């Protein structure tokens, strides 16, 4: 039997850790390694259990009643040897399948700096190492990945980075996580029971080349839950709760997400450039902290409550450029303009134009000129071309937490052939998808 | 190693008596535990082999009830390996000569065995190991879906031993690999044998060899039927163990070098382990010169981990002569052989190869000899290259030539005729290193009639000027169809290819005349005047009785291409040996030669004749078609030395010079399958095949001509190509080296397709002259990705920089993906500031620091006009940096397989014609024609929303030409036994009494008389086991006028049930 002691994946040993085909215990990297499983036949937890029994490891156990597998070891999915490795948790036949990790789970990069032939990751074939939790479009499958918080060497998820001793990591390129209606959480979901890596930022490392969080739930994670997640990600309709930080840095584009009971929902640590659409913030200590970036956070049609510790705005002098950067928060809201005649009948084909009433260099109106449809309305939810107005801009100043606040109002005008123009002035977009009604009288 | 998933090329065998056959009962074997180590040496002498259960009575594939007693297999195991021992009786073993000596080559074509193991994974995956009697291996991972992963490359141990009674194979397969992918308690296995057997005719003479395929588990159609493998019992593993495994890849040979006074060449390979187990391997390079004594160079290599390490061995040789080089890797600890391969690409050892820059000369002042010298370093110093005539007179001389030398030979005063040019490469002291003779052909000038190949640039010259042909293959169009020819000319094409049966050679002349009157050049077809039908006497040499009647009937209306198809697929003809099939084709060819050559005599006198199209998609693996191919090529050039011959393969060009040395222009038809299976469901299939064709053509100094799909081909299932995809594939073909484009085929069915082709033709009027300019040296870097078709990796955007005859350069770019991209192009030839314009658009792109950006929508194409001229000193450096927006593409488009919808009673996809990716053209269904075109108002065929029986649409079918029209589709449910199906549909007609026939695909034809009201009709038939994936059902309208169809249903049973949408 292999020793059950779990150690961090050794940095030096990683140079020899790539594998080719099958499931086996990689002594050099101290992990169960899964390699070369094609998309057509991904590796499953059942396979791991079966191999555990054949090898006599006693590292993988299965609670049949809860359909929960526990792995008392590190698990490495894939390698950087040019193979593809697909790993699946949950499926139509095992809708509640759960993996409980008592070690690190590493979705391996396909290229590792200094190890692979070729100086650059683009010089090697872009192969796929992917962990999939759940099934796209199937909400009857709610699989879960849980991590124990009891392991000193760490117990967390790494995409495209390989954890080493004492919180170090080895950088790579590749590694994918796709979660559909699934959960990533702690095996001990309670205050103080959060899991997270022993790296500087804690949490989980999602620096791989593809992350999909689709109706996913991430919870009970200390530190940065999605460190490294940026333009590689598609995040839709997911819930982030009981986290240290839900979003950190990078280019972010999230739709329909909820941030709940987080220490900081969105955190800028130097490069945040986020657009959140239809998102909800509730019960957080900080909804956002904007402290370094020269960009910031744009919220479109979002709602929030008052964060317990408030938000944070702070400027920062970038030592590389010598420029002071003033992060900003922008709230934008869509509106619908309904044009009717003085009999209350809709006016199709009316031309609607929205103009900001304040002099500002900001781009305050998108889709400023639109035509009404058969119902006399400009494009609404789910349609292209809906009028989008900036509600407020808060920009950090040289004084911490005293942002400059600019609120905007608008003049909205409608014209239609044969009718007199109509105007609504001083309109403030306080609610998303507000319907602004303009009546056009006879000429 | 990256994976390549490819659709299986199944080894089709005759479907003998399948209709009456039930699925066979799989056999069972129990593996015996090996209590002592098994030494993999080809000697089945360990105790476990004596105890193991013999697997005998192999079934001859395709011959019901026939068994072959020449193979016995046994299975054993321990905690590390699954062992398979096979005894192969082969009385003629001394005469057997394996021809596939490289790893992963087609070793199954030799005297060989194959082992199939499903590790208890229900065929997803199963593993396939092949071994020939020379101990050369191949392996792949396969899937029940018929996908194959041919680059799957796990090491396994093998040894073969030849003995007077035959040969034995001893194999060890790592058990942990199998266990990882299935449940060993449910594992299944099959062992098959490919025996080569002397083919003896009735007179007792040996005609050649034919293969007998036999299988331990009885199968129905092919070896790839994992559900019929036999049960593998007894794998009671105590404690699974992982063995040391290593392999090598990318073995290459370097050129000769002088090391002291000794010639040497280098062999380089990448060695790596396949898991964490460290170990040592011995690498041996076996050098076998054509003359003189060979030697073996060995080296021991420590292997730790899977990161590849480069290993180089230097091989000393007595003389730089032709040679073969084989690399063998063994486990140094056990001596077991892990891998053996012969290095096939020995071009680096070619001392000299030279060619002339034109296929023939007329008024040129000089001929250029292009010469590649295969030595490096100091070996080239103090050498002289000399060209002399037959009498030894020096024509040109060059001292200290570089690796690529060009010598100009004056030919102004050379008389017409064939002239031998002798090249000698000598040391300064006079020692001859190498010599080569070239034949220079000079012909009397024929202004207006000269079409020759510029072999240096791979382009055709029309009266000395580069010409880019772009046109359509005109199927079924004769000289009487002038309206069709006019339509093609008006669309903007400059050429057409004759693609119909002309019969009378005079028709070839008439066709050329009509095309000429519309300004079109013509690629004439040598097969146009084929005799129709194979003489019964030819077939009587090989068949008698009923079989002769069957074959004679099948071959009674065929030309050369059709005969080729019969030789490939007809069950009677397939049973013949290669030699017999070759003889049938040869005799048919001789019988039809006269009218073909007469058509050449006629065509050569027409100024608009580009050249001649040879046999269509020859199939050299089945019979020796190249023998007649070479003969016809020679005869054509004897009659007409002024026109090139074009040879078109499908997407695969067989290895060997014999496949390509009978043409001047070489082509392929990279037809892809929109919405189909990977890897053929993308325009990158065009990139790959064009790239490979160009490489092959360049190696033989041919022009590269590509035949893209104009609309669809028989392999397409769901839908035809979309307009934007047409633009994309055209650009990809240009980017990767096409020097002519012939679209398959006219007539077109959809108005949108025709509009797209017309737009493409307009662009090709500009891009064609750009495509035939000499290549610009360029280094392209893609980020992310790289162009690596061997591993199915393609950058999203692909580019090529070409000179623009109008000035400056043009960067061709195509987005090969269904998602948009933000792209930054960085070119070394661009200045720090400025703008880049575009051909065919007004846009201009700002240049900053040598870069410009663009947003490329799905399948977008670009021709960026760059004002700066090409640099002459160094290759242009191009970097393409892409940010993909894959999320914008949505879910990948999928097609319902030909086996039909799963989980539905009605198997037919889109059964009431509601879905139409191309407007008006319902997915999965096709007409024979549509007048007017689909998608245009009042189309002759397509979706119709007038009074449908179900849903929003029904299908309108119009017959308004003398040809019958209707609709057809493919459906082939898969079963292990014959199953009765019923096909039903609703039909109505514009007048009572209109008649249709329904059937095909094994169903009886049924004639129906329609009314003006919706009525339901049905036919029944038997779907055989493993039904052919091309089973085609048809609805044919026999009378002029219109009918409508709706609510088609194909379901198991005798009677139709309620329609299921």
Interface residues (C-beta under 8 A of the other chain):
Chain A: X15 X16 X17 X18 X19 X20 X21 X22 X23 X24 X26 X27 X28 X29 X33 X34 X36 X37 X38 X40 X41 X43 X47 X50 X51 X54 X55 X56 X79 X81 X82 X83 X84 X115 X116 X117 X120 X121 X122 X123 X125 X126 X127 X231 X234
Chain B: X1 X2 X3 X5 X121 X124 X125 X141 X143 X145 X147 X149 X152 X153 X154 X174 X176 X177 X179 X180 X181 X183 X184 X237 X239 X240 X242 X245 X272 X273 X274 X275 X276 X304 X305 X306 X307 X308 X781 X782 X783 X784 X785 X786 X788 X791 X793 X883 X887
